[in-house]
Amino acid sequence: MSALGLLFTVIGLALIGWLAARMRAATFRRPRVARFSALPAHHGWFVAVCTVVPPLIFLAVWAMTAPALVTEAVLATPAAAALPAPGFERASILSEARELAAGRSYGAFHDLAETLAPAYAAAQTRYDWIATAAALLLAFAGGTLAFTRIRPDFAARTQVERGVMLLLLVASLIAILTTVGIVASLLYESGRFFRMVPIGDFLFGTHWSPQVIDPRDPGASLGAVPLFWGTFFIGAVIAMAVAIPFGLMSAIYLTQYAHPTTRRWMKPVLEMLAGVPTVVYGYFAALTVAPAVRQLGVALGIHWASSESALAAGAVMGVMIIPFVSSMADDSIAAVPAAMRDGSLAMGATSSETIRKVILPAALPGVVGGILLAVSRAIGETMIVVMAASGVATLTLNPFSSTTTVTKQIVDLLTGEAEFTSAKTLAAFALGLTLFAVTLALNVVALSVVKRYREAYE
């Protein structure tokens, strides 16, 4: 049976169990029964969950172990004796045989793959039927056992709620364990890198040229200061110089001056910028903004202005960040008590004076928190700088010059055929760990500021 057919069969059994349990539990409401502990629907969900969960857990585990079992069965056949020693060629033959057996390929480069394909198909069919029988048996057994527990005094509601709580706990643990796994992998690979390159040379070196690394002194070519400066210059200086004024002014207009009808259609239009894929911003930066910036530089007398300038990438990144700044500033300004605004106006202050001297200072913690979150979003941006920024690491204050960022270099270092044991490739993990630490620190600071703001005005 196919995986989809098996899934629908298990769901069908759960539906039957739900109906049967609900009908049986409905008899508990008769006058002769003085007390019942749960509604009929609770009993139905208890049986349905006990029918569905065991086979799904089994199938999830089986999906991870079945390929190895099928391969072992194929290797036990006489035809597998002709396979070469374990290595790339052997894995390639087995992969081709697996594709042929599954019907996803109609030819093979190795003749031995066509010989092993029937053995693969037979082993796969046998284990599929084993999985089908085991899953259906677990579904039937779980549903039957749950059905026998239905009684007037059975607390089905409590059991269902515990199951939901367990599901929520597992979901939260998956997110936490994923984060732990990411951090652990970064720490491990970064540790391998720092065994080759001194951490001082990496964090404080001013020369970045991973294409030419001296094996005797790899740290001399892997100084990351130009990358840190380029990331800060593009993401925290140029981008924020665009995002903060436009985002803050748009929030002030929408909350203080705009007519409700204007706000109703203008705010969603502004927030649509946050839904545009970053690759679209990257194309816009590379094909439209970058040539225009270069022409502007030439017009200003800067004849060596680059088409991969920091200004082009930072300006487009700032446009992308405007909705983040505007949304946080909008919420912060709207949360300021109306009494403060009314009191200022009653004392004779104009609307602009009230905004500048009362509303903005009161909303400043929330605005600052939004700006910090926007900065962390900007310095972690990848597609815009990959498509619009340069790959040359320079220390410059000229926005018309070429510069690069940490994310751009991570993409470049992990693209190609470099070995994962070389300092060049491992440098990407060290850069990733540094970027992770910086963005984490910014997020912690921003959230602490926002928390303090919410405590003040809730």
N, C-alpha and C positions, 0 to 999 in steps of 0.2 A: 504494500500500500504506500502511496506517495505521502510525503510529509504533510502536505496540505489536506489530503483526505483523512489522514490519521488525526490531525488537529480538529477537523470538523466532526469526526466521530467522537472524540473525547468531549468536545463541547456539547454534542447531542446527548451523550450519556449524562452530562452534568445537568442539562435542561430537563431530561426525564427525571433525574433525581430531585431536582428543585420542585417540579410539579408534584411528584409523589409525596415528598416530605411536607410540602405545603398543604396538600389535601389531607394527609394524616393529622397534621398539627391543627387543622381547622376543627377537627372533632373535639379538641380540648375545650372549646368554647361552649360545649353543651352544658345544660344546667346541672347534670349529674357530676360534672367535674368542678370542684369548688375553686381550684387555683391552678394557674398555669404561669410559667416563668418567662415565656417569650412569645412573640407574635408568630403566626404561621410563616410569614416571610423570613423571619430569622432562622427557623428550622430549615426552610428551603435553601437559604444561602449557605447554611452550615453543611448540608449534604452536597451542594454544588461545589463548594470549595474543596471538600474532602475528595470529591471525584476528579477535579481538574488538577489540583496542585501536585499530587504524587507523580502522575505520568509526565507532567511538564518538567519537573525536576529531573526525573529519570532521562527524558529525552535531551535535556540540556547537557547532562553529563555524558550521555551516549554520543552526542554529536562531537564531543571532544575526543572520545576514545575510539569510536568506530573506525575512522580512517587508519589508525595504527593496527587495529585488529584485521581489517581487510588486507592491508599490505602484508602482514605476517602470514595470512592464509595464502596469499599469492606466492610469497617467497618459499612456502613449504611445497609448492607444486614442482614436478620434475622439470618443467620448462624454465623455471627460474634458476636452474643450475648454470645456465649459460650466461647469466648476468655478470658484468664486470665487478671488480672490487668496489666496495663502498666509496662513493665520490660523486662528482658532478655528473659524469656520464650515466652512472647507475640511476641517480635521481631523475635525470632527464628521460630515460627509458620508462621508468615507472610512471612518471607524470604523463607521458604520451599514452601509455596503456590505460591509465585511469580516464583520460579524456575520451579515448576511443570507446571504452566500456560504457561511459555515461552518455555517449551519443553527441558530445560537444565537438567532436573532430571527425573528419572523414579521411584522414590520411596520417601517416607517421613517417618521420625521418629514419627511424630505426626499424628494421624488420622484426626484431625481437619484441617490440612494443605490440605489433599486431598479433604476435603469438601469445602474449600474456593478456591481451584484452579479454578473451573469453573467460579466463580464470578470474580476472578482476570482476567481470559482470556477474559470474556465478557467486563469488564470495560476497559481493555487495548485495545481491538479491537475498542470499541466505541470512545475512546479518540484518537486512531490512525487515525480513519476516520475524526474526527474533525480537527486534525492537518493537515491532507492531504488537506481537503477542504479549510481550512484557508490559507495554504501556496500557493496553486494553485490560490486562489482568489487574494492574495496579488501580486503574480507574474503577473497575467493577468492585474490587475488594474495598477500596476506600469508600466508595459510595454506599456499599452494603453495610459496612461497619458503622458508618455515620447514621444510616437509616435505622439501624437497630437501637441506637441511643436515643431516639426521639421518644420522649415521655413528657407528661405534663409538668414534672418538676425539673426537667433538663434545662439548664441555662444556656440555650443556644445563642442568645444575644451576646452574652459575655464571651463565648467562644469565637463568634464572628468578629467582635470588636478586638479581641486579642490577635486574631489572624490579620486584621487590617493594621493594627499597631506593629505587628512583626513585619508586614510588608513595607510599611513606612520606614521602619528601622533598617531593613535591608537596603532600601533605596538610598537612605542617607549614608549608610556605611559604604555603599558603592561609590558615591561621590567623594567621601573622605578617603577611601582606599585608593581611588584613582589619583587624587592629589598627592597622597603619600608616595604612590608609585612614581609619579612624575618627578617629585622632588628627589626621591631616592636615586632614580636613574641619572638625574642631573648631577647629584653629589658624587656618584660613583665615577661617571665619565669625567667629571671635572677633576676628581682626585687623580685619575690617571694622567690627565693633562698637566696638573701642577707637579707631578713627579718628574715630568720632562722639562717644564718651564717654571722658573721661580715665580711665585705669586707677585712679588714686587715688580719684576720686569713686565708682567702682564698688566697689572693695574696702573703702573706709573710710567711705562715706556711710551715714547712718542713716535715710534716708527712702526708702521703696520704694513708688512709686505709678505703675506703667507705664501706667495708663489715661489719665493726664493728663501729657503730656510737653511741656515748653516747647522748641520747636525751637532757641531761642537758647542754652539751657543744659539739654540732655537729662540730663546727669549729676546734676542736682539732684533728679530723681525716680527715679533708678536706683541708689540706694545699697543694697548687698546685705548690709550687716551684720545687719539683722533676719532675713534669710533664713538666714544662717550661724548665727546664734544659735538660731533655731527648729529648724534641723536638728540642731545639737548638743544642744539641750535635750531634744528628743523622742527622738532616736536614741541619744545617748551618755550621757544622764543618766537619764531616766525608764525607757527600755527596758532599759538595763543594770542599773538598780536592781531590776528584776524578773528579768532573765535570769541575772545572776551568782549571786545567792544560791540561787535554785531550781535552776539548772543545776549549780552546784558541789555543793550538798547532795545532789542526786540522784546525781551521780557518786560521791560518797563512800559513800553508802548502797549503791549497786549493786556497788561494788568491795570494800567492807570489811565490810559487815554483812549484805547480802542473801544468802539461801540460793541455791545455784546454780539451783534450779528457778524461784525468784522472779525472778532475774536473766534467765533464759532467756526469760520471757514479758514481763517489765516493760520491758526495754531496747528491744525492737522497738516496743512501744506508745508509749514516749516518743519514739522517732525517727520515728514516724508524723506527728508535728507538723510535721516538716520537709517532708513530702510534701503537706501541705494547700496548695492554691493560695492565693496572697496575696489574690486577690479575695474569697475566702471569709472570710479574716481581716478584710478591709475591711468586708464586710457585717456581720460580727459586731461590729466596733467601732462602726459607724454606727448599727445598729439595736438593739443590746443594751447594750454597754458605755457608749456616750456618754450615753444617757438616765439610766443608773444613776449615772454620775459626776456628772451635773448634779443629780440628786436628792440625792446625798451632799453636794454643795457647798451646796445649799439647807438641808439638815439641819444643816450646820455653821455656818449663818448667812451664807454667801456667796451672797446673793440674785442677784447678777449672774453666777453661774457659767454658763459657756457649754456648750452641747451639742456644740460642736466644739472641745473643750478639748485642750490638749497632753497631759493625763493619760490621756484615753481612747485617743488614737492611740499614745502611748508604751507604755501598759500592754499593749495587744494586740500591739504590735511586740515587746515583751519576751517575751511568751508564744511568739511565733513563733521567737525567737532561742534559746530555752532548749535545743533539741536541739543547736545548734552548740556552745554552751558546755559542755553536758553531755558530748557526744561527745569533744571535745578534752580535757576534764579527765579523763574516764574513761580514755582512752588514755595520758595522761601519768601518772596515778596507777598504772595497771597496769604501766607500764614501769619504775617504781622497783624496783630489785633487792630481792628478798625478804629478802636477808641484812640489809638496813637495818631492815626491820620486825621481823624475828626478833631481831636484836640489841637493839633497843629494848625489846621485850617481855621478853627474857631479863634485862635490867637492872632489871626491876621496874616499868616504865612501864605504865600502863593503855592500853587500845585508843584511847581518845579522846586521851590525851597523845601516843601514837605518831603518830596522824594529824596533830595540830596541830603537833608539834615536829619530826617526822622526815619523814613522807611528803609533806605539803603543801609544806614548804620545798624538798624535793628535786624535786617535780613542778612547782614554781612557774613555771619558764620555759615549759614547755608549756602550762600553764594561762593564763599571760599572753598567749602567742601566740594561743591560741584566743579569748580575749576580744577581742584586737585585730581578729582576722578577723571576729568577730561584730559589732563596732562598725562596721567597713567595710560589712558586709552591711546593718546597720540604717540607716546614714545614706544608703544608696543605695536604700532601699525606696520604692516609688512608690504602689502601690494602696492601702495602708492609710491613708497621709496624704492621698491624693486623696479618699478616701471619708469619712474621719473628722476630718481636721484642717481648720482654717479657711484661707481665702485671704487673711486680713488679716495683714500683716507688722507684728509688734509686738515690742518688747524688754521681756520680762517674766520674772519668776521665779515667778509664780503658776501652778501646774499646772492650775488651773481656768479660766485665761484662754485666749482664742483666740490661736493663733499659726500660722505656716505654715513650710514647708520649701522647700529648693531644688528638690527633685523635683516638689513640688506646683506651684510657679511655672513650671517648665519645661513641664509639661502645659498650664497655663492660657495661657502665652504662645504655644504652638504650636497651640492650638485656636482655630478661627475663620477669618476671612478677611483677616487682617493681611498686608501685603506683606512679602516677605522682604528688602526693602531698608530697612525701618524699624528704628530703634533698639530698639523694643519687641520685635520678633521676634528680632532678632539677639542680644538680651540672653539668650535661652534658651541659645544656644551658648556664651556666656561663662560662664553658670552651669554648663553641662555640663562645660566645660573645668576649671573650679575644682573641681567635684565629682570629676571624673576624677583630678585631681592629688592631692586629699586621700585618696581611696580607694587610689590607687596607693601613696602614701607609707605608709599604714597596712598595706597588704599586704606591702610590702617589710620594714617593721619586724617585723611578725608572723612572716614567713617566716625572717628572720634569727634571731629569738629561738628559733623551733622548731628551726632547724638547729643552733644551739648546744646546745640541749637534747638532740637526738638524738645529737650527737657525744659528749655526756657519758655517756650511758647505754646506747648500743648495745653 
